[in-house]
């Protein structure tokens, strides 16, 4: 049991490094797409990002390398990549504003709902402790 708790608190794990790598790819994606207009290479980097997402999830579950940091880092890397790619596409295709707005609204809804649930669970725990 102590080993499982220790693994949850680890920061440097292969899945976390892969998630961090995906975040580091974001400026490269923007540069390739907007500055260089190298759409093929932008797509190749996006595929690499997607593959590292699959690999990091597989490694985390298979080798019990799930960490608290990874639970935050992985979805942040996903959402940042999605939002940045939609912003890049918006520079050429104005109709991409609609999916970008939907993504932002969805993420705001998820954040508010998550905070509301956490607050209510804490209140429920407090009430049950009395």
DAJO-V68706 format. One record per helix or strand of 2 or more residues. SS is the DSSP state (2 for helix, 1 for strand). FROM is the first residue (numbers start at 1). TO is the last residue. If there is no record, write none. Layout:
BEGIN
SS&FROM&TO / SS&FROM&TO
END
This chain:
BEGIN
2&2&8 / 2&14&35 / 2&39&62 / 2&68&90 / 2&96&129
END
